């Protein structure tokens, strides 16, 4: 209710108060999952489309050790 009283106080002094994007905190943001990453940018997803095949071809031509980042297992810390 502190915000409401602050608004009422400020509204009394001036004609109008517009407060935008007032966030309480960041909190925990939703991160991606390995399954989603593999489905979107995995090897089989790349091979399924002509554009994806071009991506793999370009990475092979460039000499990339890792063709698709989704295939790399997550390191344990």
Helices and strands as residue ranges (DSSP letters): H 2-13, H 34-41, H 43-47, H 50-62, G 69-71
